[in-house]
Amino acid sequence: MGKVFKYGENVDTDVIIPARHLNTSDPAELARHCMEDIDADFVNQVKEGDIIVAGKNFGCGSSREHAPIAIKAAGVNCVIAPTFARIFYRNAFNTGLPILECEEAARKIDAGDEVEVNFKTGEIRNITKGESYQAEPFPEFISGIIESGGLVNYVKNNL
Amino acid sequence: MGMTMTQKILAAHAGLKKVKAGQFIEADLDVVLANDITGPVAIKEFQKMGAEKVFDRTKVVLVPDHFTPNKDIKAAEQCKMLREFAVDQEIENYFEVGEMGIEHALLPEKGIVVAGDAVIGADSHTCTYGALGAFATGIGSTDMAAGMARGKAWFKVPSAIKFELVGKPSKWVSGKDVILHIIGMIGVDGALYKSMEFMGPGLKHLSMDDRFAMANMAIEAGAKNGIFMVDDRTKEYMKEHKNRNKAFKKKIRIYKPDKDAVYDETYVIDLSKIRPTVAFPHLPENTRTIDEVGDIRVDQVVIGSCTNGRMEDMEVTAKILKGRKVAKNLRCIIFPGTQNVYLECVKKGYAEIFIKAGAVFSTPTCGPCLGGHMGILAAGERAVATTNRNFVGRMGHVESEIYLASPAVAAASAVAGKIFNPENLKKEGK
């Protein structure tokens, strides 16, 4: 269960992790600057297991894998949005940051709500509001990568 | 049911006769690219995968272009890691500062990408090569690592939107205006997960540099790739930019969409009706024509990048700046895409025009576009840029603003000190 941080549409990779911090790839250092251009207080407030809920096209912009790495290293357990930008979508799975596409959840969940996510079934439970939403299940192919433990292991097994 | 251009290239690279939208495939790759930001992460993942050698040293391309010439110690360390990997893996297509250019301007110029190729690059603007009739898409560092190790990548076959181009653009309208117009029309997620396929009789009026700028910004509409139908102009370009290294056996393969190819949507774009177009902060979809801009004062003008750092961009800039001066207290930064473009600017006298006008003429680098170095904005400052993104804080302070425009509008704005229509320079005695 985690507390929700809520953002609008088209959250881009430049606000998730500004380029001025891309001279490193150290997850802990990236995490210290996560979301700083859209929510300077995020890094002070976020706790292990918290959840980001946002509007459509989350993660648009650059291909920087530093974006999902920073979010994951900041302690975020899951990002929920109606849609994700496609490179971010790939990068999230590849780096082990769970993401769920669910329009209803993105619309109904408010900042500060306590939310629980079941990745196997795609069920999102809003404890604060006593509601439940169903996310799109992962395509089979992607589940295969997740089950291998990410793309690194998937490739290891297929080299 | 027929296939789109993109689907045909993917099918050929997956060893399949036919693919359809939504299908997961694994495709062989002709080029696998990374830069000094995404490369180091990819190298670490490559090592974690237990890989020792890259799948093909002639197909991996590494370009340190983002924070180079090294902007600080950390950037220098990242470039060092990229360089050492290139030496260790005997990667010939590693371009050191001095021969380096902005990757997406450099690779077509060097003939590293040709029509029919399947390309992944750990840089979102990898879609630029679609101008050559290649399938090219941006991916992250882990996908890059997997590509380096196996020479393959997984894809979900995209559906597509067709853009049928008709008419001839007017004098000051370039590919940049066309793509800004299209993004304004369909939005920053208007082509999410899809291909944008460009064709039609209007194509003959668009130069290769126009097409590179358009394919480059397909990602700004959320697209997986942008791709142009190959015509005589494309063939001519590839002939002029043949890779001379015999180790690279590049084979040109031209794919046309099937007559019964299925497109999710078709837009007919009349190029003659497009006006010079500006994208207002903070999204590329916030477009207005130059006639609707109003009075917007500018502190900095940036001309260059992987979108607009090619020869025609420099030509139009020189044409406007010739005999004119950059407005007082305005910084105008011009950065060509490659060393070759730089050299041509020197030979043709553009460098002198830029310097006499009071502009900075820099070495190729991605620097200012992503707020890396060489032109960061302070709080409250405004820039007109020929780059591709105007997100919050992209070029510096979170309270700065970026207006995206063509090189012609940017150069005219540098002279006028405000966002300015190049058509009106003479009329207003500037």
Interface residues (C-beta under 8 A of the other chain):
Chain A: N10 D12 D14 V15 P18 A19 R20 L22 N23 T24 S25 D37 I38 K56 N57 C60 G61 S62 S63 R64 E65 H66 P68 I69 T83 A85 R86 I87 R90 N91 N94 T95 P139 E140 F141 I145 G150 L151 V152 Y154 V155 K156 N158 L159
Chain B: F24 I37 T38 P40 V41 K44 E45 K48 M49 G50 A51 H66 F67 K71 D72 K74 A75 Q78 G121 A122 D123 S124 T126 G138 I139 G140 S141 T142 D143 A145 A146 A149 R150 W154 K156 V188 D189 L192 Y193 I219 G222 K224 L283 L370 G371 G372 R389 F391 V392 G393 R394 V398
